[in-house]
Amino acid sequence: MEASQHELYEYARDRIKQKKWLFIHLIVLLIGSLFLFTANHLLNFHEETNWWIWVVAVWICLFIFHLIKVLITDSFMNKNWERAQIDKLMLQQTKKIEKLKNDLENSQQPK
């Protein structure tokens, strides 16, 4: 397998792992929410308050952050984006170095 194909394979494998863990997180969230609801209502565990709603709300917020990371952030800030940013910065540095060299050569020439 060529290096470029291997890199594409690794990227695809990593994305699948991310999406798999997102799906597992969703399933655990649903099962955990059901358990917390049951603990609060059927087992009469602090039934006077609906504490389970707050726990599930925080958990949902964490799930939303996970969702944003996997589906939005990592989808466009991937290896290609990193490579493009590195190339852009290297080009800027090269231009600055060339400008400094030209300035130095111009200042050293006798007038």
C-alpha positions in Angstrom: 0.0 0.0 0.0 1.4 3.4 -1.0 2.0 6.0 1.7 -0.8 8.3 0.4 -3.3 5.4 0.4 -2.2 4.4 3.8 -2.6 7.9 5.1 -6.2 8.0 3.6 -6.9 4.7 5.2 -5.7 5.8 8.6 -7.7 9.0 8.4 -10.9 7.1 7.4 -10.2 4.6 10.3 -9.8 7.4 12.8 -13.0 9.1 11.6 -14.9 5.9 11.9 -13.6 5.4 15.5 -14.7 8.9 16.4 -18.2 8.4 15.0 -18.4 5.0 16.7 -17.5 6.5 20.1 -20.1 9.3 19.5 -22.8 6.6 18.8 -21.7 4.7 22.0 -21.9 7.9 23.9 -25.5 8.5 22.7 -26.5 5.0 23.7 -25.0 5.3 27.1 -26.7 8.7 27.5 -30.1 7.2 26.7 -29.6 4.1 29.0 -28.1 6.3 31.7 -31.0 8.8 31.5 -33.5 5.9 31.8 -31.7 4.5 34.8 -31.6 8.0 36.5 -35.3 8.5 35.8 -36.0 5.1 37.3 -33.8 5.7 40.3 -35.6 9.0 41.0 -39.2 7.9 40.5 -39.6 4.1 41.0 -37.0 3.6 43.7 -38.1 6.7 45.6 -34.5 7.9 45.7 -34.9 11.7 46.6 -38.2 11.7 44.9 -39.1 15.2 46.2 -36.7 16.7 43.8 -36.1 16.0 40.1 -32.3 15.8 40.4 -32.1 13.4 37.5 -33.1 16.2 35.1 -30.0 18.3 36.1 -27.7 15.3 35.7 -29.1 14.4 32.3 -29.0 18.1 31.2 -25.3 18.3 32.0 -24.7 15.0 30.3 -26.6 16.2 27.2 -24.4 19.3 27.1 -21.3 17.1 27.2 -22.8 15.0 24.4 -23.4 18.1 22.3 -19.8 19.2 22.8 -18.7 15.7 21.7 -21.0 15.9 18.7 -19.7 19.3 17.7 -16.1 18.1 18.0 -16.7 15.0 15.9 -19.0 16.2 13.2 -18.0 19.9 12.9 -14.5 20.6 14.2 -12.7 17.5 13.2 -14.4 17.3 9.8 -12.8 20.5 8.5 -9.8 20.8 10.8 -8.3 17.6 9.7 -4.8 16.6 8.3 -5.4 18.5 5.0 -6.3 21.7 6.9 -3.2 21.3 9.1 -1.0 20.7 6.1 -2.5 23.8 4.3 -1.9 25.9 7.4 1.7 24.7 7.7 2.4 25.3 4.0 0.9 28.8 4.4 3.1 29.7 7.4 6.2 28.2 5.7 5.5 30.4 2.6 5.1 33.5 4.8 8.4 32.7 6.6 10.2 32.1 3.3 9.0 35.4 2.0 10.1 37.2 5.1 13.6 35.5 4.9 13.9 36.5 1.3 12.9 40.1 2.1 15.5 40.3 4.9 18.2 38.9 2.7 17.4 41.4 0.0 17.3 44.2 2.6 20.7 43.1 4.0 22.2 42.9 0.5 20.9 46.3 -0.4 22.3 47.8 2.8 25.7 46.3 2.3 26.2 47.5 -1.3 28.4 50.6 -1.5 26.7 53.7 -2.5 
